[in-house]
Amino acid sequence: GPDGFSCRTSRIDLRDGGEWVFDMIAPDGTVFPNHHKYRHYAPNKRIDYALHGGEGGPKHADASVTFSPAGDGTRVVLGMIFASREE
């Protein structure tokens, strides 16, 4: 996350149909509830998921992360389609 933020996980289940429920905590203590719902998980290749504003909250975006070899490391590409122009 952003510099100075911490993450507090309630539960995580990284698989098709799984979810990650967590809070991002700002340096000033502000808590940002998050809920990722995983649609597709292909280990070491791709993760597709929806981002929600906390458990039971509105969907903010659909996202995907792809992983591919790059020299001695891994190239990570994040794509997002937001639910609305305002998001």
MARDREN-71745 format. One line per field, with one value per atom (N, C-alpha, C): residue in three letters; x, y, z; atom name. Coordinates in Angstrom, 3 decimals, decimal comma. Atoms other than C-alpha are relative to their C-alpha. Layout:
! residues N
code c(ALA_...)
u c(X_...)
v c(Y_...)
w c(Z_...)
site c(CA_...)
This chain:
! residues 87
code c(GLY_GLY_GLY_PRO_PRO_PRO_ASP_ASP_ASP_GLY_GLY_GLY_PHE_PHE_PHE_SER_SER_SER_CYS_CYS_CYS_ARG_ARG_ARG_THR_THR_THR_SER_SER_SER_ARG_ARG_ARG_ILE_ILE_ILE_ASP_ASP_ASP_LEU_LEU_LEU_ARG_ARG_ARG_ASP_ASP_ASP_GLY_GLY_GLY_GLY_GLY_GLY_GLU_GLU_GLU_TRP_TRP_TRP_VAL_VAL_VAL_PHE_PHE_PHE_ASP_ASP_ASP_MET_MET_MET_ILE_ILE_ILE_ALA_ALA_ALA_PRO_PRO_PRO_ASP_ASP_ASP_GLY_GLY_GLY_THR_THR_THR_VAL_VAL_VAL_PHE_PHE_PHE_PRO_PRO_PRO_ASN_ASN_ASN_HIS_HIS_HIS_HIS_HIS_HIS_LYS_LYS_LYS_TYR_TYR_TYR_ARG_ARG_ARG_HIS_HIS_HIS_TYR_TYR_TYR_ALA_ALA_ALA_PRO_PRO_PRO_ASN_ASN_ASN_LYS_LYS_LYS_ARG_ARG_ARG_ILE_ILE_ILE_ASP_ASP_ASP_TYR_TYR_TYR_ALA_ALA_ALA_LEU_LEU_LEU_HIS_HIS_HIS_GLY_GLY_GLY_GLY_GLY_GLY_GLU_GLU_GLU_GLY_GLY_GLY_GLY_GLY_GLY_PRO_PRO_PRO_LYS_LYS_LYS_HIS_HIS_HIS_ALA_ALA_ALA_ASP_ASP_ASP_ALA_ALA_ALA_SER_SER_SER_VAL_VAL_VAL_THR_THR_THR_PHE_PHE_PHE_SER_SER_SER_PRO_PRO_PRO_ALA_ALA_ALA_GLY_GLY_GLY_ASP_ASP_ASP_GLY_GLY_GLY_THR_THR_THR_ARG_ARG_ARG_VAL_VAL_VAL_VAL_VAL_VAL_LEU_LEU_LEU_GLY_GLY_GLY_MET_MET_MET_ILE_ILE_ILE_PHE_PHE_PHE_ALA_ALA_ALA_SER_SER_SER_ARG_ARG_ARG_GLU_GLU_GLU_GLU_GLU_GLU)
u c(0,813_0,000_0,850_-0,731_0,958_0,970_-0,972_3,946_-0,697_0,524_3,119_-1,269_1,222_-0,038_0,345_-0,120_-0,474_-1,261_1,117_-2,808_-0,338_0,482_-4,920_-0,991_0,818_-6,341_-0,920_0,963_-9,524_0,000_-0,082_-9,461_0,415_-0,421_-7,991_-0,089_0,158_-8,756_0,244_-0,398_-6,858_-0,263_0,426_-8,743_-1,191_1,217_-11,534_-1,154_1,122_-14,562_0,393_-0,464_-12,420_-0,083_0,065_-12,100_1,099_-0,948_-9,788_-0,725_0,636_-11,324_1,089_-1,104_-8,915_-0,260_0,035_-8,448_1,364_-1,209_-5,871_-0,065_-0,019_-4,820_1,019_-0,847_-3,445_0,887_-0,877_-0,606_-0,727_0,746_-3,170_-1,047_0,934_-5,195_-1,313_1,222_-7,978_-0,025_0,150_-9,305_-0,822_0,676_-10,285_-0,331_0,391_-12,280_0,063_-0,126_-11,616_-0,511_0,465_-13,078_0,264_-0,273_-11,636_-0,686_0,653_-13,694_0,689_-0,782_-11,582_-0,873_0,725_-13,113_0,866_-0,894_-10,063_1,388_-1,356_-6,748_0,798_-0,909_-4,028_1,383_-1,266_-0,929_1,149_-1,171_2,116_-0,321_0,387_0,091_-0,956_1,042_-3,048_-0,951_1,047_-5,539_-1,021_1,096_-8,934_-0,899_0,797_-10,995_-0,792_0,790_-13,587_0,395_-0,325_-12,779_-1,284_1,172_-15,485_0,449_-0,273_-15,581_-0,423_0,336_-15,593_-0,955_0,870_-17,553_-1,444_1,366_-21,008_-0,088_-0,017_-19,927_-0,117_0,162_-20,311_1,265_-1,146_-18,099_0,592_-0,708_-15,474_0,607_-0,703_-13,705_0,151_-0,466_-12,837_1,487_-1,444_-9,121_0,587_-0,763_-6,591_1,468_-1,446_-2,952_0,598_-0,690_-0,687_1,468_-1,396_2,762_0,696_-0,765_5,391_1,490_-1,439_9,129_0,582_-0,675_11,356_1,440_-1,396_15,097_0,119_-0,160_15,973_-1,182_1,129_12,608_-1,331_1,362_8,911_-0,609_0,742_6,933_-1,409_1,336_3,707_-0,784_0,834_0,938_-1,378_1,311_-2,207_-0,903_1,004_-5,298_-1,267_1,233_-8,465_-1,023_1,136_-11,877_-0,926_0,788_-13,721_-1,497_1,450_-17,447_-0,696_0,591_-18,121_1,115_-0,966_-16,374_0,506_-0,382_-16,386_1,034_-0,968_-14,508_1,383)
v c(-1,195_0,000_1,249_-1,268_3,654_0,065_-0,210_4,736_0,367_-0,309_4,753_-0,735_0,748_2,637_-1,395_1,396_-0,724_-0,731_0,830_-3,602_-0,991_0,939_-5,586_-0,950_0,992_-8,811_-0,714_0,787_-10,372_-1,440_1,344_-13,328_0,112_0,053_-14,350_-1,439_1,312_-17,249_0,198_-0,285_-16,891_-1,224_1,067_-19,189_0,526_-0,366_-18,990_0,001_-0,099_-17,795_0,415_-0,412_-16,821_1,503_-1,433_-13,432_0,390_-0,590_-11,147_1,175_-1,079_-8,947_0,636_-0,675_-6,342_1,490_-1,446_-2,767_0,572_-0,790_-0,325_1,101_-0,963_1,947_1,089_-1,144_5,418_0,365_-0,418_6,938_0,773_-0,758_9,169_-0,860_0,909_6,080_-0,200_0,180_6,442_-1,408_1,380_2,980_-0,005_0,149_2,123_-1,482_1,404_-1,166_-0,427_0,554_-3,357_-1,427_1,375_-6,571_-0,355_0,486_-8,340_-1,341_1,266_-11,095_-0,566_0,603_-13,432_-0,795_0,721_-14,595_-1,087_0,956_-16,346_0,117_0,044_-17,427_-1,062_0,899_-18,961_0,246_-0,218_-19,345_0,374_-0,505_-17,429_0,573_-0,526_-16,164_1,176_-1,035_-14,139_-0,131_-0,062_-13,037_1,034_-0,914_-11,474_0,143_-0,213_-9,881_1,301_-1,223_-7,248_0,659_-0,770_-4,490_0,609_-0,553_-3,558_0,862_-0,879_-0,824_-0,653_0,715_-3,173_-1,137_1,168_-6,364_0,464_-0,423_-5,879_1,382_-1,351_-2,520_0,012_-0,119_-1,198_-0,411_0,343_-2,440_1,274_-1,165_0,126_-0,278_0,297_-1,708_-1,505_1,339_-4,930_0,137_-0,094_-5,670_-1,333_1,202_-8,119_0,307_-0,092_-8,752_-1,148_1,047_-10,622_-0,021_0,216_-12,048_-0,693_0,644_-12,875_0,149_-0,082_-13,605_1,248_-1,184_-10,568_-0,013_0,087_-11,184_-0,882_0,740_-12,261_0,187_-0,284_-11,114_-0,326_0,204_-10,914_1,353_-1,200_-8,293_-0,152_-0,007_-7,408_1,137_-1,007_-5,593_-0,027_-0,152_-4,305_0,786_-0,696_-3,375_0,181_-0,269_-1,778_0,668_-0,673_-0,871_0,430_-0,530_1,387_-0,075_0,168_1,039_1,249_-1,249_4,695_1,003_-1,060_7,792_0,626_-0,627_9,210_-0,837_0,872_6,189_0,223)
w c(0,000_0,000_0,000_-0,019_0,148_1,178_-1,074_2,254_1,302_-1,320_5,943_0,372_-0,274_5,632_0,514_-0,402_7,328_-0,434_0,444_6,531_1,101_-1,013_9,010_-0,679_0,678_7,515_0,980_-0,777_8,948_-0,475_0,575_6,553_-1,460_1,398_3,227_-0,486_0,617_0,899_-1,494_1,370_-2,386_-0,883_0,908_-4,790_-0,780_0,721_-7,358_0,995_-0,923_-5,368_1,411_-1,332_-2,360_0,190_-0,303_-0,717_0,979_-0,948_1,240_0,650_-0,757_3,949_0,860_-0,694_5,311_0,135_-0,176_6,490_-0,361_0,198_5,166_1,049_-1,092_8,016_-0,319_0,322_7,291_1,189_-1,091_9,308_1,103_-1,019_11,077_0,719_-0,660_12,117_-0,731_0,778_9,522_-0,581_0,468_8,629_-1,293_1,287_5,038_-0,187_0,162_4,929_-1,469_1,347_1,880_-0,029_0,198_0,478_-1,456_1,351_-2,561_-0,178_0,327_-4,176_-1,237_1,075_-6,323_-0,957_1,043_-9,599_-0,620_0,653_-11,033_0,609_-0,552_-9,557_-0,753_0,714_-11,752_0,597_-0,703_-9,530_-0,942_0,728_-10,818_-1,374_1,309_-13,819_0,080_0,039_-13,080_1,184_-1,015_-10,416_-0,489_0,352_-11,325_1,219_-1,199_-8,569_-0,079_-0,144_-7,636_1,324_-1,202_-5,111_0,551_-0,676_-2,609_1,177_-1,134_0,035_1,296_-1,226_2,998_-0,276_0,156_3,535_-0,147_0,268_2,020_-0,619_0,553_0,610_-1,510_1,448_-2,923_-0,747_0,840_-5,742_-0,576_0,538_-6,717_-1,368_1,245_-9,522_-0,193_0,340_-11,297_-0,298_0,176_-11,318_-0,429_0,333_-12,689_0,228_-0,173_-11,874_-0,801_0,745_-14,267_0,406_-0,376_-13,522_-1,169_1,066_-16,149_0,283_-0,219_-16,105_-0,661_0,530_-16,620_0,506_-0,419_-16,506_1,228_-1,256_-12,965_0,947_-0,872_-11,604_-0,640_0,481_-12,304_-0,354_0,400_-14,215_0,543_-0,584_-12,367_-0,662_0,660_-14,282_0,648_-0,629_-12,532_-0,937_0,800_-14,544_0,817_-0,752_-13,154_-0,907_0,654_-14,561_1,133_-1,106_-12,156_-0,279_0,090_-11,462_-0,551_0,491_-12,312_-0,295_0,300_-13,625_1,305_-1,269_-10,066_0,760_-0,672_-8,707_-0,568)
site c(N_CA_C_N_CA_C_N_CA_C_N_CA_C_N_CA_C_N_CA_C_N_CA_C_N_CA_C_N_CA_C_N_CA_C_N_CA_C_N_CA_C_N_CA_C_N_CA_C_N_CA_C_N_CA_C_N_CA_C_N_CA_C_N_CA_C_N_CA_C_N_CA_C_N_CA_C_N_CA_C_N_CA_C_N_CA_C_N_CA_C_N_CA_C_N_CA_C_N_CA_C_N_CA_C_N_CA_C_N_CA_C_N_CA_C_N_CA_C_N_CA_C_N_CA_C_N_CA_C_N_CA_C_N_CA_C_N_CA_C_N_CA_C_N_CA_C_N_CA_C_N_CA_C_N_CA_C_N_CA_C_N_CA_C_N_CA_C_N_CA_C_N_CA_C_N_CA_C_N_CA_C_N_CA_C_N_CA_C_N_CA_C_N_CA_C_N_CA_C_N_CA_C_N_CA_C_N_CA_C_N_CA_C_N_CA_C_N_CA_C_N_CA_C_N_CA_C_N_CA_C_N_CA_C_N_CA_C_N_CA_C_N_CA_C_N_CA_C_N_CA_C_N_CA_C_N_CA_C_N_CA_C_N_CA_C_N_CA_C_N_CA_C_N_CA_C_N_CA_C_N_CA_C_N_CA_C_N_CA_C_N_CA_C_N_CA_C_N_CA_C_N_CA_C)
